[in-house]
Amino acid sequence: MKIQWKPLIISIVIPLAVGGLSTLITQGSMKDFERVKQPPFAPPGWLFPIVWSILFVLTWALHLISSIPLRLPASEFKKH
């Protein structure tokens, strides 16, 4: 299977860039968010960018895995 580098790079860079841009835009509002009463099980704020980055990469990996052509033995294609 030949890797198509351009779509691969674009599919990783665009979501991470949008996430980074949204971080820059909403920087000041995190102080307001921290003042809101959180439930005891709420994760710390520093964890969100890490988790979102991992989710973006996992989504890309799932797309890559699902685009691999399925090769079945010829016997699977015989009509019964």
Rosetta blueprint (number, residue, H / E / L):
1 M L
2 K L
3 I L
4 Q L
5 W H
6 K H
7 P H
8 L H
9 I H
10 I H
11 S H
12 I H
13 V H
14 I H
15 P H
16 L H
17 A H
18 V H
19 G H
20 G H
21 L H
22 S H
23 T H
24 L H
25 I H
26 T L
27 Q L
28 G L
29 S H
30 M H
31 K H
32 D H
33 F H
34 E H
35 R H
36 V L
37 K L
38 Q L
39 P L
40 P L
41 F L
42 A L
43 P L
44 P L
45 G L
46 W L
47 L H
48 F H
49 P H
50 I H
51 V H
52 W H
53 S H
54 I H
55 L H
56 F H
57 V H
58 L H
59 T H
60 W H
61 A H
62 L H
63 H H
64 L H
65 I H
66 S H
67 S L
68 I L
69 P L
70 L L
71 R L
72 L L
73 P L
74 A H
75 S H
76 E H
77 F H
78 K L
79 K L
80 H L
